[in-house]
Amino acid sequence: MEMSFRWYGNDDPVRLEDIRQIPGMKGIVSAIYNIPVGEIWPIEEIKELKKAVELHQFKLNVIESVPVHEDIKLGLASRDHYIEKYKTTLRNLSRAGIKTVCYNFMPVFDWTRTSLNAPLSDGSHSLSYDEETIKKLNPISGELTLPGWDLSYQSDQLNDLMNKYKEMTEDELMDHLIYFLEQIVPVAEEEDMKLAIHPDDPPWSVFGLPRVVTNRKNVETLLNSVHSKANGLTFCTGSFGALPENDLLSIIEIATDRIHFVHARNVKWTGAKSFQETSHSIHDGSLPMVEVMKKLVQSGYEGPIRPDHGRMIWGEEGRPGYGLYDRALGATYLNGIIDTCKSIE
């Protein structure tokens, strides 16, 4: 597998030269963050990002993410306009030599947590989610803002957007996703690219919004509806695994040849639809990380994998979930499992 690391560009407090010192690190996962959602990514800026990564002897192996405009998710008449721009961005990425793109289809909000620095018993801090707290929050009030959220909306715009989704069923949102895929997958095929949809995080409705990439059934639907190797999955252990009913090994089985990217992290279930992120170790979280990695190795997966959200440890301060130290520990832990599984085979 290509052990990789998420990097947020020159503004990231974690430097490429620091990442370079992590044993076995091969790839960088990044994006261009200054372009408004729905606009075309200029090939010049893509090449500039790629050059910065390659100067440190890394491969820019995944773009995470090319955001999907809300008009596409809502199925509005204007969606075709934004889909055409999305196609152009895919072509520009391909021509710059980037062949794997991660994206998500979560309405309005990206990944959601209720705390960015919840304490753990070992003295570290991590991201956590509490369902009862979410029920008491009003997202329009600005009580909660998180990395990854589009904060460009004014409160009245956000309110209007939320209202548009209120009457939408999960089946309708899935239809809009399939329509989107039917348009962009042929472009990905032409460019020999892999599209890897990220599961919803957490994998259930938040703030009353529909979510449709949450379980095995959803994955089967989206993969079978547009049957192409280009139409694939980002297998995120923490997103799927936040819901105890999700069988991670079963999801790997039904998506084996369509998993194009892996996010590996562990979570500890703390209640009904509540969890806290932990170290990657099986001794700290609720997920069977060893069995998951073993299953991926047995399936023949050799693509990019990255240690996902890490704790803040040893006094480090930085982007919540994206510090250097714990993700470095996670990468080493994962590589140890992978090496052991391969040596046994």
Summary of the structure (lengths in Angstrom):
residues: 345
radius of gyration: 19.0
end to end distance: 15.2
largest distance: 58.0
contacts: 1149
relative contact order: 0.14
helix: 40%
strand: 18%
